[in-house]
Amino acid sequence: MGTQNSIAICFLAIKPKDFSYTIYRRFLSDQEEAVAGTRYLPTDLSKPADRSAKRGRYAISFVEMVGYEKVTVQAWTNTQLTVEVLQNALLARVQNPDLNQDVEISENLVYRNVAFVIKRHEEGIREVMRLNAYNLKIAGALGFRCGFHLSVPQTAEITERRRLELGLTLKNGRTNESYYLDQYQKVGDFLDQYHAKLATLELHDGTRISLDRRLTLVPSFTLQNRTYVFANGKEAGNRFFGLRDNGPYEDIKEKVRLAFLFTPEDRGKSQELYKALRGDTYSTFPGMHKLFRTPIGNDNVTGAEVVSFEPADLNRTCLALKDAFPDERLVPIVVAPFTKHQSAEETMRYARAKHVFLTAGLASQFVDRTKTMGDHNALKWSISNIGLAVYAKMGGQPWKVKPSTENCLIVGIGQAHRKVGDRIEKYVAYSVLTDSSGTYENIRVLGSSTDHEEYVASLKANLREVLTSHQNRYSSFVLHVTFKPRDAEIHAIKTLLDKLRTESENHEFVVIKFNDQNDFFGFSTEHNSKVPLEGTVARLSKQEFLVWFSGVSTGDSSAPKKSERPVHVKILYPDTPLPDDTLRRLLQDTVNIAGANWRGFNAKSMPISVYYAKLVADYYSRFREAGLEDVSFDNVSPWFL
């Protein structure tokens, strides 16, 4: 495996590492209820704290109070308490006149982020650097995590392109290839503007600490490059060229018919799309026959004009097609006058149309008549990905990845709760099953109930059935969690796995949580682009990591055109740290199956176990927002591509 010296995490450490401060505390007996700010502390603070030290439950105050004793606490005695102390010190500092005009404090009363304005734009739009106190365990450092954000008022009239450019995603209308360099520059801008004023912070008791100006370095390692497997076991490092040269890993096994659906005014666009899929139009896509070994023509293609894309008209079309071709697998290819990303109204139109096809048991492919079909260049670069998704919906397997763990079932667990305001009306969990080669099996509902206790019980029972029914085929079971579970839910999963481990000593059970919407960011110290190598794993603690599923290629050292943020990964089970070789093997599998994504040739920013589960959750949400009934996904796979 490749190695890399370090990653510069967006974290500013405080100095000295070891310091102390005074607080006031009151012991809480077992009969007393916890109060806000309750902490567990050693009963004897005069001795060095360790795991064996006797601890008690205390109400904490930072000011003198009747009935509270004044004590001195070391920074590492209770790091959660120290993080609170540091955040309070930052909040106190920014109240001063020299800062308060350029600082914004979140309205979250539980944990108040502090945002420093770097630059102001029209409509009240601000570029800000957010800081919050954090314990970076792997570095043995306390300090402040920092991150660049674009703050846009709800009332601001701003185009999506302008928003993306100010947020660094685009530059000059194109994907920003300097995304990491620009993020790095924003950190520099913040330090130039504010560090001198934050260099010394004063805690509530007058203790003074210093803020480092340099980003903190953390150790990292780099996983191996993915290997893709195609027809006849042939291997390659590139999906497109491997597919072109070797053919798909698994051919379509049943008779399939592509049904192009269009309104009368879009007949021409439908014919254009058909020719592009056949390979007649663009050099970027040689055609379904050459790339997937699946010819399309008069014997397996049907055109169907629809009156409209209202559910009733689409339903009549589905019934007619199924009656006309009862022994064939139908895949509708829809030239639609709307897109799911344009507006709330169009998203609902898309959801209602998609729901009709799913209810009819059909996996459909939508192509937007305006954004994609109306732009020659857009279709040129999209057609290969459209063809890939169509082939998968036809039942073919374009490729798989060479696994790190043999005989491993990966269970992606997602949630799609139905909410009414802030209240959950119905709890729903489901699993997306793949193996460590990225071969998709199916989707299973794990729990569905309006009562949380019943939901947790069914989640546990159904998950047990999933795992035990596969024990003859697999020796390793890795659960990929896509959501922040409630304590009761994760406790139920852990209890189940504890039980299964005693019943099946020869089986491996692990739970890994993924969060791609995290507040972490980091930079390579070795590459000019500041983008880490693809497959880089930066350690945050014994159980937490940042993983770059996309990054600089080790083959040609080129930075990706579209830079992806790192994903926060946490081992939830077992509770004890995994042996290093086991950890690397399991993380290698997560990086591998990110390349098994059949939605696009360049899609690899998340493992399909969690990415597919997220897609399913999005569809669930859209269907429910549109007031549509739940559909059975068991017999339509993989419809969500």
C-alpha positions in Angstrom: 0.0 0.0 0.0 1.2 3.5 -0.7 2.0 5.9 2.1 1.7 9.6 2.5 3.3 11.6 5.3 0.5 13.8 6.4 -2.6 15.8 5.6 -3.1 19.4 6.8 -6.5 19.3 8.5 -8.5 22.5 8.7 -7.9 22.7 12.4 -6.0 25.4 14.4 -4.6 24.0 17.7 -4.3 26.0 20.9 -1.1 26.3 22.9 0.0 25.1 25.3 -1.5 21.6 24.9 -1.7 21.1 28.6 -3.3 23.8 30.7 -5.8 24.1 33.5 -8.8 26.2 34.5 -11.1 26.6 37.4 -14.8 25.7 37.6 -17.5 25.3 40.2 -19.1 21.9 40.7 -21.8 20.3 42.8 -22.1 16.5 43.2 -25.3 14.9 42.0 -26.5 11.8 43.8 -28.1 8.9 42.0 -31.5 10.2 43.0 -31.0 13.7 41.5 -31.8 14.4 37.9 -29.1 15.7 35.6 -29.1 19.4 34.9 -27.8 21.3 31.8 -24.1 20.9 31.6 -23.8 17.9 33.8 -20.4 16.2 33.5 -18.6 13.2 34.8 -15.4 14.2 36.6 -12.8 12.4 38.9 -13.9 12.8 42.5 -10.2 13.6 43.4 -8.9 16.2 41.0 -5.6 16.5 42.8 -4.4 13.2 41.3 -3.6 12.5 37.6 -6.8 11.3 35.9 -6.9 7.9 34.3 -9.5 5.3 33.4 -9.3 3.7 36.9 -10.0 7.0 38.7 -13.3 7.1 40.6 -15.7 9.5 38.9 -18.9 11.2 39.9 -21.7 13.1 38.3 -21.5 16.9 38.8 -23.5 20.0 37.9 -21.0 22.5 36.5 -20.9 26.3 36.7 -18.3 28.7 35.4 -19.2 31.3 38.0 -19.3 31.0 41.8 -22.6 29.6 43.1 -23.9 28.7 46.5 -23.4 25.0 47.2 -20.7 24.6 44.5 -17.1 23.9 45.3 -14.3 25.6 43.4 -11.9 23.2 41.7 -9.1 23.2 39.2 -9.5 21.0 36.1 -6.8 19.9 33.7 -7.5 20.4 30.0 -7.6 16.6 29.3 -9.6 15.6 32.4 -12.9 15.9 30.5 -12.3 17.0 26.9 -16.0 17.6 26.3 -16.0 20.2 29.1 -12.8 21.7 27.8 -14.3 22.0 24.3 -17.2 23.9 25.8 -14.8 26.2 27.7 -12.9 26.9 24.5 -16.1 27.7 22.6 -17.2 30.1 25.3 -13.8 31.8 25.2 -14.2 32.3 21.4 -17.7 33.7 21.9 -16.5 36.1 24.6 -13.6 37.3 22.4 -15.8 38.1 19.4 -18.1 40.3 21.5 -15.4 43.0 21.6 -15.9 46.0 19.4 -12.8 45.3 17.3 -14.5 42.0 16.0 -18.2 42.0 16.5 -19.0 43.9 13.3 -17.4 41.2 11.2 -18.5 38.1 13.1 -21.8 36.2 13.0 -23.0 33.8 15.7 -25.4 31.1 14.9 -28.8 31.1 16.7 -28.4 27.5 17.8 -28.4 27.8 21.6 -26.9 24.3 22.1 -23.7 24.8 20.1 -23.1 28.3 18.7 -20.9 28.4 15.7 -18.9 31.5 15.1 -18.5 32.7 11.5 -15.9 35.3 10.5 -16.9 37.3 7.4 -14.0 37.2 4.8 -15.8 39.0 2.0 -19.2 40.6 1.3 -21.1 40.5 -2.0 -24.4 41.8 -3.4 -27.8 40.9 -1.8 -26.2 40.4 1.6 -24.2 37.4 0.5 -21.1 36.7 2.6 -18.1 34.5 2.4 -17.4 33.2 5.9 -15.0 31.0 7.8 -16.8 29.0 10.6 -15.0 28.0 13.7 -16.0 25.6 16.4 -14.0 24.1 19.3 -12.9 20.5 18.7 -10.8 17.8 20.2 -8.5 16.4 17.4 -7.7 13.1 19.2 -5.1 11.7 16.8 -3.0 14.8 17.3 -3.6 15.1 21.0 -4.6 18.6 20.3 -7.5 20.9 21.4 -8.4 23.8 19.3 -10.8 25.0 16.6 -12.0 23.3 13.5 -12.4 25.8 10.6 -14.3 25.7 7.3 -15.2 28.0 4.4 -18.9 28.5 3.7 -21.1 30.8 1.6 -23.8 32.4 3.5 -26.8 33.4 1.4 -29.9 35.1 2.8 -33.2 33.4 1.9 -34.4 36.7 0.3 -31.4 37.0 -2.0 -32.1 36.8 -5.7 -29.1 34.9 -7.0 -28.6 32.6 -10.0 -27.5 29.0 -9.3 -24.4 29.7 -11.4 -23.4 32.7 -9.3 -24.1 30.7 -6.1 -21.8 27.9 -7.3 -19.1 30.2 -8.3 -19.1 32.1 -5.0 -19.1 28.7 -3.3 -16.0 27.7 -5.3 -17.8 24.8 -7.1 -17.6 26.6 -10.5 -15.1 28.9 -12.0 -15.8 30.8 -15.2 -18.9 28.7 -15.7 -17.0 25.4 -15.6 -16.2 22.9 -12.9 -13.6 24.5 -10.7 -10.4 22.4 -11.1 -8.7 24.6 -8.5 -11.3 23.9 -5.8 -8.7 22.8 -3.2 -6.3 25.6 -4.0 -9.1 28.1 -3.6 -10.2 26.5 -0.3 -6.6 26.8 0.9 -6.5 30.4 -0.2 -9.7 31.1 1.8 -8.0 29.8 4.9 -5.1 32.0 4.2 -7.4 35.0 3.8 -9.1 34.3 7.1 -5.7 34.0 8.9 -4.5 37.2 7.3 -7.6 39.1 8.4 -8.2 37.7 11.9 -5.4 35.7 13.4 -3.7 38.7 15.0 -6.9 39.4 16.9 -7.4 35.8 17.9 -3.8 34.9 18.7 -4.5 35.1 22.4 -7.8 33.9 24.0 -8.8 34.4 27.6 -10.8 31.7 29.3 -13.6 32.5 31.8 -11.2 32.4 34.8 -8.6 34.6 33.1 -6.3 31.8 31.9 -4.7 32.8 28.6 -4.0 30.4 25.7 -2.6 31.0 22.2 -4.0 30.0 18.8 -1.6 28.4 16.3 -1.5 30.1 12.9 -0.7 26.8 11.0 -3.1 24.0 10.1 -2.5 20.8 12.1 -0.9 17.9 10.4 -2.3 14.4 10.9 -1.0 11.0 9.8 -2.4 9.3 6.7 -2.0 6.3 4.5 -3.1 5.6 0.9 -5.1 2.6 -0.2 -4.5 0.7 -3.4 -6.0 1.7 -6.7 -9.2 0.0 -7.7 -9.1 -2.9 -10.2 -12.2 -3.4 -12.4 -13.2 -6.8 -13.7 -14.9 -7.3 -17.1 -15.9 -10.2 -19.4 -13.9 -13.4 -19.0 -12.3 -12.1 -15.8 -10.2 -9.5 -17.7 -9.0 -6.7 -15.5 -8.3 -3.0 -16.1 -7.8 0.2 -14.1 -10.2 2.3 -16.2 -13.9 1.5 -16.5 -14.7 3.0 -19.9 -11.7 1.6 -21.7 -11.9 -1.7 -19.9 -15.5 -2.1 -20.9 -14.7 -1.1 -24.5 -11.8 -3.5 -24.9 -13.2 -6.5 -23.0 -17.0 -6.2 -22.9 -19.3 -6.2 -19.8 -18.8 -8.5 -16.9 -22.2 -10.1 -17.2 -24.5 -10.0 -20.2 -28.2 -9.5 -20.2 -30.0 -12.8 -19.6 -33.6 -12.0 -20.8 -35.2 -10.4 -23.8 -35.4 -6.7 -23.3 -37.2 -3.9 -25.2 -36.4 -0.2 -25.0 -39.5 1.9 -25.2 -38.9 5.5 -26.2 -41.7 7.8 -24.8 -42.2 11.3 -26.1 -44.9 13.9 -26.7 -45.7 14.8 -30.4 -43.4 17.8 -30.4 -40.5 15.8 -29.1 -40.5 13.0 -31.6 -37.5 14.4 -33.2 -35.6 14.7 -30.0 -36.4 11.0 -29.2 -35.0 10.0 -32.6 -31.9 12.0 -31.9 -31.5 10.2 -28.5 -32.0 6.8 -30.2 -29.3 7.6 -32.7 -26.9 8.8 -30.1 -27.4 5.6 -28.1 -26.8 3.6 -31.2 -23.5 5.3 -31.6 -24.2 7.3 -34.8 -23.7 10.8 -33.4 -20.9 11.4 -31.0 -17.2 10.3 -30.8 -17.6 10.2 -27.0 -19.9 7.2 -27.2 -19.3 4.3 -29.7 -22.8 2.9 -29.1 -24.6 0.3 -27.1 -23.4 -2.5 -29.4 -19.7 -1.7 -29.3 -19.5 -0.7 -25.7 -22.0 -3.1 -24.0 -22.2 -5.8 -26.8 -25.9 -5.0 -26.9 -27.2 -3.9 -30.3 -30.4 -1.8 -30.4 -32.6 -1.6 -33.5 -36.0 -2.3 -34.9 -36.2 -5.7 -33.3 -35.9 -4.5 -29.7 -36.8 -0.8 -29.8 -40.3 0.7 -29.8 -41.5 4.3 -30.0 -44.6 5.4 -28.1 -46.2 8.8 -28.4 -47.8 10.0 -25.1 -50.5 12.6 -24.8 -48.9 14.1 -21.7 -46.8 13.1 -18.7 -49.6 13.2 -16.3 -49.9 10.0 -14.3 -53.2 8.9 -15.9 -51.8 9.1 -19.4 -48.5 7.5 -18.5 -50.3 4.7 -16.7 -52.4 4.0 -19.9 -49.1 3.9 -21.9 -47.5 1.4 -19.4 -50.5 -0.9 -19.6 -50.5 -0.8 -23.4 -46.8 -1.6 -23.6 -47.1 -4.5 -21.2 -50.0 -5.9 -23.1 -48.1 -5.6 -26.4 -44.9 -7.1 -25.1 -45.9 -9.5 -22.3 -42.8 -11.7 -22.5 -40.1 -8.9 -22.6 -38.5 -6.8 -20.0 -39.5 -3.2 -20.8 -37.2 -0.2 -20.1 -39.0 3.1 -20.9 -36.6 5.9 -22.1 -38.5 9.1 -21.5 -37.8 12.4 -23.2 -39.4 14.5 -20.5 -40.3 18.2 -20.5 -39.1 18.6 -17.0 -36.1 17.8 -14.7 -36.0 16.8 -11.1 -33.4 19.5 -10.2 -34.9 22.6 -11.8 -37.7 23.6 -9.4 -39.9 22.2 -6.7 -42.8 22.0 -9.1 -40.8 20.1 -11.7 -39.4 17.8 -9.0 -42.9 16.8 -8.1 -43.8 16.2 -11.8 -40.8 14.0 -12.0 -41.6 12.1 -8.8 -45.2 11.5 -10.0 -44.0 10.2 -13.4 -41.4 8.0 -11.9 -43.9 6.6 -9.4 -46.2 5.4 -12.3 -43.4 3.4 -13.8 -42.4 1.8 -10.5 -46.0 0.9 -9.7 -46.1 -0.8 -13.1 -42.9 -2.7 -12.2 -40.7 -0.8 -14.8 -37.2 0.7 -14.4 -37.2 3.9 -16.4 -34.6 6.3 -17.8 -35.5 10.0 -17.9 -33.7 12.5 -20.2 -34.5 16.2 -19.9 -35.6 17.6 -23.3 -34.2 21.1 -22.5 -31.1 20.8 -20.3 -29.7 17.7 -22.0 -31.5 17.3 -25.3 -31.5 21.0 -26.0 -27.7 21.3 -25.6 -25.6 19.5 -28.2 -22.6 19.6 -26.0 -24.5 18.5 -22.9 -25.8 15.4 -24.7 -22.3 14.7 -26.1 -20.8 14.3 -22.6 -23.9 12.7 -21.0 -24.7 10.0 -23.6 -22.2 7.5 -22.3 -23.6 7.8 -18.8 -27.1 7.5 -20.1 -26.1 4.4 -22.0 -24.5 2.9 -18.9 -27.6 3.4 -16.7 -29.8 2.0 -19.4 -27.7 -1.1 -19.7 -27.9 -1.7 -16.0 -31.6 -1.3 -16.0 -31.8 -3.8 -18.9 -30.3 -6.3 -16.4 -26.7 -6.3 -17.4 -23.7 -5.9 -15.1 -21.1 -3.6 -16.7 -18.3 -4.5 -14.4 -17.4 -5.4 -10.8 -14.4 -4.5 -8.7 -11.7 -6.8 -7.4 -12.6 -7.2 -3.7 -10.2 -6.9 -0.8 -12.4 -9.1 1.4 -13.6 -12.3 -0.1 -17.1 -13.7 0.7 -18.2 -10.4 2.2 -21.8 -9.1 2.2 -22.1 -5.3 2.5 -25.5 -4.1 3.9 -26.1 -0.4 3.3 -28.7 0.8 5.8 -30.7 3.9 5.1 -33.8 5.7 6.5 -36.7 7.4 4.9 -38.8 8.6 7.7 -42.1 10.4 7.0 -42.2 13.7 8.7 -45.0 16.2 9.4 -43.2 19.4 10.4 -40.6 18.3 13.0 -42.6 15.3 14.0 -41.9 11.8 12.6 -45.1 10.3 11.5 -43.7 7.0 10.2 -40.3 5.3 10.7 -38.9 3.5 7.7 -35.6 1.7 7.2 -34.3 -0.4 4.4 -31.2 -2.1 3.2 -29.3 -2.1 -0.1 -27.4 -5.4 -0.4 -24.2 -5.8 -2.4 -21.1 -7.9 -2.0 -17.6 -6.6 -1.8 -17.2 -6.8 -5.5 -19.9 -4.2 -5.9 -22.4 -6.7 -7.3 -25.9 -5.5 -6.5 -28.4 -8.0 -5.0 -31.6 -6.2 -4.0 -33.3 -3.7 -1.6 -35.1 -4.9 1.5 -37.3 -3.0 3.9 -36.0 -3.5 7.4 -38.6 -1.6 9.4 -41.8 0.4 8.8 -44.0 1.6 11.7 -45.7 4.6 13.2 -44.4 3.5 16.6 -40.7 3.9 17.3 -40.4 0.9 19.6 -42.2 -1.3 17.1 -39.9 0.1 14.4 -36.7 -0.7 16.3 -38.0 -4.2 17.0 -38.7 -4.9 13.4 -35.4 -3.3 12.3 -33.6 -5.7 14.6 -35.7 -8.8 13.5 -35.5 -8.1 9.8 -31.8 -7.3 9.9 -31.2 -10.6 11.7 -33.1 -12.4 9.0 -31.0 -10.7 6.3 -27.7 -11.7 8.0 -28.6 -15.2 9.0 -30.0 -16.1 5.6 -26.7 -15.2 4.0 -24.4 -17.0 6.5 -23.8 -20.0 4.3 -22.6 -17.8 1.5 -20.6 -15.1 3.4 -18.1 -15.2 6.2 -17.9 -11.4 6.6 -20.8 -8.9 7.2 -20.1 -5.2 7.0 -23.0 -2.8 7.7 -22.7 0.6 6.0 -24.8 3.2 7.8 -25.9 6.2 5.9 -27.7 8.2 8.6 -27.1 9.4 12.2 -29.0 6.7 14.1 -30.8 7.3 17.3 -29.2 5.7 20.4 -32.0 3.1 20.5 -31.4 2.1 16.9 -27.7 1.7 17.1 -28.0 -0.1 20.4 -30.4 -2.6 18.8 -28.0 -3.2 16.0 -25.0 -3.7 18.3 -27.0 -6.0 20.6 -28.0 -8.1 17.5 -24.4 -8.3 16.3 -23.2 -9.3 19.8 -25.7 -12.1 19.8 -24.7 -13.2 16.3 -21.0 -13.2 17.2 -21.6 -15.7 20.0 -23.7 -17.8 17.7 -21.3 -17.6 14.7 -17.7 -17.3 15.9 -16.3 -17.8 12.4 -18.2 -14.7 11.0 -16.9 -11.1 11.0 -19.4 -8.3 11.9 -18.5 -4.6 11.5 -20.6 -1.4 11.3 -19.2 1.7 9.5 -20.9 5.1 9.4 -20.4 7.5 6.4 -21.1 11.2 6.4 -20.4 13.2 3.2 -22.0 16.3 4.7 -19.4 16.8 7.4 -17.5 19.9 8.5 -14.0 18.5 7.9 -11.6 19.5 5.2 -7.9 18.8 4.5 -5.1 19.4 2.1 -2.2 17.4 0.7 1.2 18.7 1.8 2.9 17.1 -1.2 0.8 17.9 -4.3 0.8 21.4 -5.8 -3.0 21.1 -6.3 -3.4 20.5 -2.5 -5.7 17.6 -3.5 -4.8 14.3 -1.6 -4.2 11.1 -3.5 -7.3 9.1 -4.3 -7.8 6.5 -1.6 -6.1 8.7 1.1 -7.2 7.9 4.7 -6.4 10.6 7.3 -6.7 9.5 10.9 -8.8 11.7 13.3 -9.0 9.2 16.1 -8.7 5.4 16.7 -12.3 5.0 15.3 -12.7 8.0 13.0 -11.2 8.8 9.6 -11.4 11.1 6.6 -11.4 9.2 3.3 -10.9 10.7 -0.1 -12.8 8.4 -2.5 -11.8 10.7 -5.4 -8.5 12.5 -5.6 -5.1 12.8 -7.4 -4.4 9.8 -9.6 -1.3 7.8 -8.5 -0.9 6.7 -12.1 -0.3 10.1 -13.7 -0.4 12.4 -10.7 -3.1 14.5 -12.3 -5.8 16.2 -10.1 -9.4 15.3 -10.9 -11.4 17.8 -12.9 -14.2 17.7 -10.3 -12.8 17.7 -6.8 -14.7 15.9 -4.1 -14.7 16.7 -0.4 -13.5 14.0 2.0 -16.1 11.7 3.6 -16.1 11.3 7.4 -16.0 7.6 8.3 -16.5 6.2 11.8 -16.3 2.6 13.0 -19.4 2.1 15.2 -18.9 -1.6 15.8 -17.0 -3.2 17.4 -16.3 -0.6 20.1 -12.6 -1.6 20.4 -10.3 -0.4 17.6 -9.8 -2.8 14.7 -6.4 -4.3 14.0 -4.6 -2.2 11.5 -4.6 -4.8 8.7 -8.3 -5.4 9.3 -9.1 -1.7 9.2 -7.2 -1.2 6.0 -8.8 -4.2 4.3 -12.3 -3.0 5.2 -11.6 0.6 4.1 -10.1 -0.7 0.9 -13.5 -2.4 0.2 -15.3 0.9 0.7 -13.0 2.6 -1.7 -13.3 -0.3 -4.2 -17.1 -0.4 -4.3 -17.3 3.4 -4.8 -16.0 2.5 -8.3 -18.9 0.0 -8.8 -21.3 2.9 -9.4 -23.3 2.3 -12.6 -24.8 5.8 -12.7 -21.7 7.2 -14.5 -18.2 6.3 -15.7 -16.7 8.9 -13.3 -18.9 8.4 -10.3 -16.8 7.2 -7.4 -17.2 9.7 -4.5 -19.2 7.3 -2.2 -19.5 3.5 -1.7 -22.6 2.4 -3.7 -23.9 0.8 -0.5 -24.5 4.2 1.0 -24.9 6.2 -2.2 -27.7 3.9 -3.5 -29.4 3.9 -0.1 -29.4 7.7 -0.2 -30.9 7.7 -3.7 -33.7 5.4 -2.5 -34.3 7.7 0.5 -34.6 10.7 -1.9 -37.2 8.9 -3.9 -39.1 7.9 -0.8 -39.2 11.6 0.3 -40.3 12.9 -3.1 -43.1 10.3 -3.4 -44.4 11.2 0.0 -44.1 14.9 -0.6 -46.3 14.3 -3.7 -48.8 12.4 -1.6 -48.1 9.1 -3.4 -48.4 5.6 -1.9 -45.3 3.6 -1.0 -44.3 1.3 -3.8 -42.6 -2.2 -3.6 -39.1 -2.0 -4.9 -38.4 -5.7 -4.6 -39.0 -6.6 -8.2 -37.6 -3.5 -10.0 -33.8 -3.5 -9.8 -31.8 -1.4 -10.0 -34.4 1.2 -10.9 -32.8 4.1 -9.0 -29.7 4.4 -11.3 
